[in-house]
Amino acid sequence: MPRRNKLMIPGPVDVWEDTLETMGRPIVPHYGDEWIRLYWETIELVKRTFQTKNDIYILTSSGSGAMDACLGSMFYSGEKIALVCNGPFATRLQDICKGYDFPVIKVESEWGRAADVDKMRDTLKQHPDVACVAVVANETGTGVKNPVKELAQVAHERGIPIFVDAVSAMGGYNLPVDEWGLDVVCTVPNKCLETPPGIGLLSLNAHAWKLIDAKKNDRRHGWYTNLSVWKDYVESPVWGPWHPYPITMACANVLALRTSLKRILEEETLEGHWARYAWAQRVVRAGMRNIGCDLVAVEEDASTTVTSIWKRPDMEVKEMVDYMEKEHGFMMAGATGALAGKVFRISHMGKASTKEYLFPCLLGLEDFLRAAKGADVPVGASLVGLADNKPWY
């Protein structure tokens, strides 16, 4: 087999051995007393991670599938969505909205900066018929963390829900769903929750369900991504006790998530998990500055789960990515859309948030600049000052 490169990309991430071992166990049926106990135990672990008492659903889908299901179940075609647009993954949300014929009111901010809350407030005054505020909590393309709490307050001032794409956010830093009143939150386990891809997670509060239930009988939304169908199975006296979902559940993924969340919540603690990612962010940002790279996000808006970096004038992103993979065994990420060829990205999720990954990766980037580009970068320059960033995870 070819050499297995270490993943420094913004997902999927390299996960821990106990999680992989769980994924490799014999197939488990998606019903039966023992399985149902483990399933609901996993739901409770997810609730603790989300810091919520809301309903949690596990879909056999990507994060985009979970977002598609939520938006399509909550609104009629023609209802307007006010969407924060300050990075490439807002475009994904816009595409989902277009698929349901939801007019999108784009609330744009500079890429590399967090969303302008006052601009959203002014937009809602100008468009009083907007049905929802939508935001990507953590823009993976630019490495920016958006002000979800403040945007939720603005939405609730108008009596409308906030929809949060938390794909690269949930578990990576404090995002308390109930405390902030987040109506809908979608994420995946294969980023900050350190589990292989294959399922989507979503949280819905009473306001979200009120909107869904009001449209249950006259919305034409299909079957699989219709959350009314999923709710009916949970609440059914026939299906609920032994099969609380309308499909064959991805049991191995659920069990892997259970393993990972038990480690995060009970061994590392949620606060310790956030601290590891925050430490890794400081290491990456300091290291990149030390070797002459500028960062896309300003300090106060920077993501704690992924860093986006402007390429130096003397380098090409693809050349660097190829060199790091061939010479140092690290898989790096470029960027997409308007940032393609201009930006590269370093994840600090999963094992990429440890010194065993970060330190040799930074040294490898130094080596690329010296060996491939002839740059005057002293050996170890990227690690200068890291003593100030202890503990070394």
Secondary structure, DSSP 8 states (H G I E B T S, - for coil): -----EE-SSSS----HHHHHHHTS----S-SHHHHHHHHHHHHHHHHHHT--SEEEEESS-HHHHHHHHHHHH--TT-EEEEEESSHHHHHHHHHHHHTT--EEEEE--TTS---HHHHHHHHHH-TTEEEEEEESEETTTTEE--HHHHHHHHHHTT--EEEE-TTTBTTB---HHHHT-SEEEE-SSSTT---SS-EEEEE-HHHHHHHHHTTTT----STT-HHHHHHHHH-TTTTTT--SSS---HHHHHHHHHHHHIIIIII-HHHHHHHHHHHHHHHHHHHHHTT--BSS-GGGB-SSEEEEE--TT--HHHHHHHIIIII-EE-B---GGGTTTEEEEE-SGGGGSHHHHHHHHHHHHHIIIIIT-----TTGGGTTGGGG----
